[in-house]
Amino acid sequence: MRLDKYLKISRLIKRRTVANEACDAGKVLVNGKVARASYDVKEGDVLEIQMGQRPVKVRVTTVTEHATKADAAQMYTVEG
């Protein structure tokens, strides 16, 4: 699944266009490297999102095409 789509479905970022812009601006890192919106997200990837005051670091646990609000929080685990 594309990185921008994953960020939207997992509800880490509200809109796919905002996720796409964040990737283009270099604010999203995957495994320590700047990633493009077209990056193919896999289980075990570590995402770092630098939006706002606090950066968010999460590990991808599952990749699914559709997720309810309750299921979205189970798609990743927050890391220190």
N, C-alpha and C positions, 0 to 999 in steps of 0.2 A: 504494500500500500504506500502511496506517496506520502511524504512527510507532512505536507500542508493538510492533506485529508485526515491523516492520523491525529494531528493536533486539534482539528475541529471535532472529530468523532469522539475523541477522549475528553473533550471539553477543557483542554488545557488553554486553548484560545477559542474565543466565541465564534469567530467567522473565518471561513477559509481564505478570503481575500486578505484579512489581517495577518493570518498565518503565512500566506505567500509573501506579503510585504516584509514580515519579520525575517523570513529566510533570505530574501533579497538584500536586506540591510545587514546581514551577518550576525543577527541576534540569536540564532539558533545553532547550537553545536551538537553534533552527534559523535560520540566517542572522542571528544576533545577537538574535533575538526569542524570548521564552518561547513554547513550543509546547505544544498540547494533544495528548493521546494519539491523537486522531482526525485529526491533521494528515496530509495526503497527501504522502508522501516522494517526491521526484523526483531523477533523476540530476543531480549538480552541487550539491545542497544541502550546506551545511556544518553539521554537528551538533556541539554542545558539550555534554558530559555531565559534570556536577559531582557525582560520587559519590566519597566517600572523600577522601583527601588531595590527589590530583592530578586536575585536570580533564583530560578527554580530548577532543581536537578532531579530527574526521575529516570527509573529503569523500566523499559517496556516489558510487560509480562505477557500480554496477548495482543494479537492484531486481528480485529474483526471488522467486517464491512458495516455493520449496524450495531448500535449500542443504545440502550435506554439510559436515562440519567443515572440510575442505580448501577448499571453495568459499567458505565464509563469510568468510574473511580477504580474499578478492578482491572482496567487495562494497563495500569502502571503502578509502581511503588515509589514513593518519595524517598530520596536519599538525602543524607546530611547536608 
